[in-house]
């Protein structure tokens, strides 16, 4: 197993440890406003997966506030502006351009990361990203979640697999680092199916983000969970799957995230994910043991 963490990747790219500052991205997405569908993906929170992002102010004000929270931990003073919530590239073109270049203008911002959907990258948006990437490195994070058609239909992802492939190809042509988001533990998926999605993502993208399936309050997924339609992995099961995935990935793949933690005020299950320190320590210990076998 060759485990390249985001921290290691960032140090090699920026010369120092960097912190991500999560801020408001878009206002909505085509899977909410009726363009593709309504209600969003079945698991998505009312905040568009941006529960820990700042919001409600200018990009600069959000970044300043986020920076003040972690400044004592970030000795390098280098940060990445992470446009997290909803779909930032779905904003009106001028608004998207303005937000991106406002973030880039700040001295302490060494790069930006854009969370978006593969079906929200028209050529006009790609052109803006290309210009931005010539100033400071841009990473584009794409919500893939799974490569399997039935799972994608169940979660109401709203686009076909070829759309993801076409989006990655566009981004590669302009030299942008690409990351695929994957959910581990989707209802009906076997461990082999999960590994297939991870390998597929790694074959196309530079990095992946792994996420245990969270059941959040006031989502359609919550209804199915409470009706007993699926079960969730234990920490031990999740740890084993992550180690299995990492052992099969291409050596160059950057692991941007091993898991995520849901907002404790909205988290229904699995509750073990709320103890992020325990989860990360458990995963890293298991990975270390796997590497040294």
C-alpha positions in Angstrom: 0.0 0.0 0.0 1.3 3.5 -0.9 -0.7 6.0 1.1 -0.4 9.6 -0.1 -2.3 11.8 2.3 -3.6 15.3 1.4 -1.2 16.7 4.0 1.8 15.1 2.3 0.6 16.2 -1.1 0.0 19.8 0.1 3.5 20.0 1.6 5.1 18.9 -1.6 3.0 21.3 -3.6 3.0 24.4 -1.4 6.2 23.8 0.6 4.3 23.9 3.9 1.4 22.5 5.8 -1.8 24.3 4.6 -5.3 24.5 6.0 -8.6 24.5 4.0 -11.0 27.3 4.8 -14.5 26.2 4.1 -16.8 28.9 2.8 -20.1 29.2 1.0 -20.0 28.0 -2.5 -23.2 28.2 -4.5 -26.8 29.0 -3.6 -28.4 25.9 -5.0 -27.8 23.1 -7.6 -29.7 21.8 -10.7 -30.8 18.8 -8.6 -32.7 21.2 -6.3 -34.2 23.9 -8.5 -35.9 21.6 -11.0 -33.3 21.7 -13.8 -32.4 18.1 -13.1 -34.6 17.4 -10.1 -36.0 18.6 -6.8 -34.9 18.0 -3.3 -31.3 17.3 -4.1 -29.5 14.0 -3.6 -31.2 11.7 -1.1 -28.5 12.1 1.6 -27.8 15.9 1.2 -28.5 18.3 4.0 -30.5 21.5 3.7 -27.2 23.3 3.7 -26.0 21.5 0.5 -23.3 19.5 2.2 -21.7 22.7 3.6 -22.7 22.4 7.3 -19.3 23.5 8.5 -18.8 26.2 5.9 -18.9 29.9 6.7 -21.6 31.9 4.9 -23.7 35.0 4.6 -20.9 37.5 3.8 -18.4 38.4 1.1 -15.8 35.8 0.2 -13.1 37.9 2.0 -15.1 38.2 5.2 -15.9 34.5 5.2 -12.2 33.6 4.7 -11.1 36.0 7.4 -13.6 34.6 9.9 -12.6 31.0 9.0 -8.9 31.8 9.2 -9.3 33.3 12.7 -10.6 29.9 13.9 -7.5 28.0 12.9 -4.7 30.6 12.7 -3.0 29.3 15.9 -2.7 25.9 14.3 -1.4 27.1 10.9 2.2 28.1 11.4 2.8 28.6 7.7 0.0 31.1 7.3 -1.0 29.4 4.0 -4.6 28.5 3.3 -6.8 27.1 0.5 -10.1 28.7 -0.1 -12.6 25.8 -0.3 -15.9 26.7 -1.9 -17.9 23.9 -0.3 -21.6 24.2 0.0 -24.0 23.5 -2.9 -22.6 23.9 -6.4 -20.3 26.9 -6.9 -20.0 26.5 -10.7 -23.8 26.7 -10.9 -23.7 30.4 -9.9 -24.4 33.0 -12.5 -21.1 33.3 -14.5 -20.1 36.8 -13.4 -20.8 36.0 -9.8 -18.8 32.8 -10.0 -15.9 34.6 -11.6 -16.0 37.4 -9.1 -15.9 35.0 -6.1 -13.1 33.0 -7.5 -10.8 36.0 -8.2 -11.7 37.7 -4.9 -10.3 34.6 -3.1 -7.2 34.5 -5.3 -6.4 38.1 -4.6 -5.7 37.4 -0.9 -2.1 36.9 -0.1 -2.6 34.1 2.4 -4.7 32.1 -0.1 -2.3 29.8 -2.0 -4.9 27.9 -3.9 -8.6 27.3 -4.3 -10.8 24.2 -4.3 -14.2 24.1 -6.0 -16.9 21.6 -5.0 -19.2 21.0 -7.9 -21.1 18.6 -10.1 -19.8 17.2 -13.3 -22.9 18.5 -15.2 -22.1 22.1 -14.1 -18.9 22.7 -16.0 -19.8 24.3 -19.3 -17.0 25.7 -21.5 -17.6 29.2 -20.1 -16.9 28.0 -16.6 -13.9 26.0 -17.7 -12.4 29.1 -19.2 -12.7 31.0 -15.9 -11.1 28.0 -14.1 -8.3 27.9 -16.6 -7.5 31.6 -16.0 -7.6 31.1 -12.3 -5.3 28.1 -12.4 -2.6 30.2 -14.1 -2.6 32.5 -11.0 -2.8 30.0 -8.2 -3.5 26.2 -8.3 -7.1 25.2 -8.6 -8.6 21.9 -7.5 -12.0 20.8 -8.7 -13.9 18.3 -6.5 -16.6 16.3 -8.3 -19.5 14.5 -6.6 -19.3 11.0 -8.1 -20.3 9.0 -5.0 -20.6 5.7 -7.0 -20.0 4.3 -10.5 -23.0 2.0 -10.2 -26.1 2.9 -12.1 -28.7 1.6 -9.6 -27.0 3.3 -6.7 -26.8 6.6 -8.6 -30.5 6.3 -9.4 -31.4 5.6 -5.8 -29.4 8.6 -4.4 -30.9 10.8 -7.2 -27.5 11.8 -8.4 -29.0 13.2 -11.6 -26.3 12.6 -14.2 -24.9 9.6 -16.1 -21.4 8.3 -15.8 -20.2 9.6 -19.1 -20.8 13.2 -17.9 -18.3 12.6 -15.1 -15.7 11.3 -17.6 -16.2 14.2 -19.9 -15.9 16.7 -17.1 -12.6 15.2 -15.9 -11.3 15.2 -19.4 -12.0 18.9 -19.7 -10.3 19.7 -16.5 -7.3 17.6 -17.3 -6.8 19.5 -20.5 -6.4 22.7 -18.5 -4.1 21.2 -16.0 -6.4 21.2 -13.0 -6.1 18.7 -10.1 -9.3 16.7 -9.9 -10.8 14.9 -6.9 -13.8 12.5 -6.9 -16.0 12.3 -3.9 -17.1 8.7 -3.0 -19.6 7.5 -0.4 -18.8 4.2 1.3 -21.8 2.1 2.4 -24.6 3.1 0.0 -27.6 0.8 0.4 -27.3 -2.3 -1.8 -23.6 -2.0 -2.5 -21.3 -4.9 -1.7 -17.7 -4.3 -0.7 -16.6 -5.3 -4.2 -18.9 -2.7 -5.7 -17.4 0.0 -3.3 -13.9 -1.0 -4.4 -14.9 -0.9 -8.0 -16.1 2.7 -7.6 -12.9 3.7 -5.9 -10.7 2.2 -8.6 -12.8 3.8 -11.3 -12.5 7.2 -9.6 -8.7 6.8 -9.2 -8.3 5.8 -12.8 -9.8 9.1 -13.9 -9.0 11.6 -11.1 -5.8 12.6 -9.3 -7.3 12.1 -5.9 -10.3 10.8 -4.0 -12.3 11.8 -1.0 -13.8 8.9 1.0 -16.9 9.4 3.1 -18.9 7.0 5.3 -22.6 7.2 4.5 -24.2 9.6 6.9 -27.9 9.7 7.7 -28.9 13.2 8.4 -32.0 14.7 9.9 -34.8 15.8 7.5 -33.4 13.9 4.5 -35.2 11.3 2.4 -32.4 8.9 3.4 -33.5 9.3 7.0 -36.9 7.9 6.2 -35.5 4.8 4.5 -33.1 4.2 7.4 -35.9 4.5 10.0 -38.0 2.1 7.9 -35.2 -0.5 8.2 -34.4 -0.5 4.4 -30.7 -0.7 5.0 -28.0 -1.0 7.7 -24.8 1.0 8.2 -21.2 -0.2 8.7 -19.6 -0.4 12.1 -16.3 1.5 12.6 -14.5 -1.9 12.3 -16.1 -2.7 9.0 -15.5 0.7 7.6 -11.8 0.6 8.6 -11.4 -2.8 6.9 -13.0 -1.5 3.7 -10.8 1.6 3.7 -7.7 -0.5 4.1 -8.8 -2.8 1.3 -9.5 0.2 -1.0 -6.1 1.8 -0.3 -4.3 -1.4 -1.0 -5.7 -1.6 -4.5 -5.4 2.1 -5.6 -2.8 3.3 -8.1 0.3 4.6 -6.2 -0.1 8.2 -7.5 -3.6 8.6 -6.0 -3.9 11.3 -3.4 -6.3 10.5 -0.5 -7.8 13.9 0.3 -10.1 12.5 3.0 -10.4 9.1 4.8 -13.8 10.0 6.2 -16.1 12.9 7.1 -18.0 13.9 10.2 -21.6 15.0 10.0 -23.1 17.9 11.9 -23.8 16.4 15.4 -27.1 18.4 15.5 -28.3 16.7 12.4 -26.6 13.3 12.5 -28.9 10.4 12.9 -26.5 7.6 12.2 -23.9 6.1 12.5 -23.1 7.9 15.7 -19.5 6.6 15.8 -18.7 9.0 13.0 -19.3 11.9 15.4 -16.0 11.1 17.2 -13.8 12.2 14.4 -10.5 11.9 16.5 -11.3 8.3 17.3 -12.2 7.5 13.7 -9.1 9.1 12.2 -6.8 7.5 14.8 -8.4 4.1 14.2 -8.0 4.4 10.4 -4.4 5.7 10.5 -3.3 2.9 12.9 -4.9 0.3 10.6 -3.3 1.8 7.6 0.1 1.9 9.3 -0.3 -1.8 10.2 -1.3 -2.7 6.7 1.7 -0.8 5.2 4.1 -2.6 7.5 2.8 -6.1 6.8 
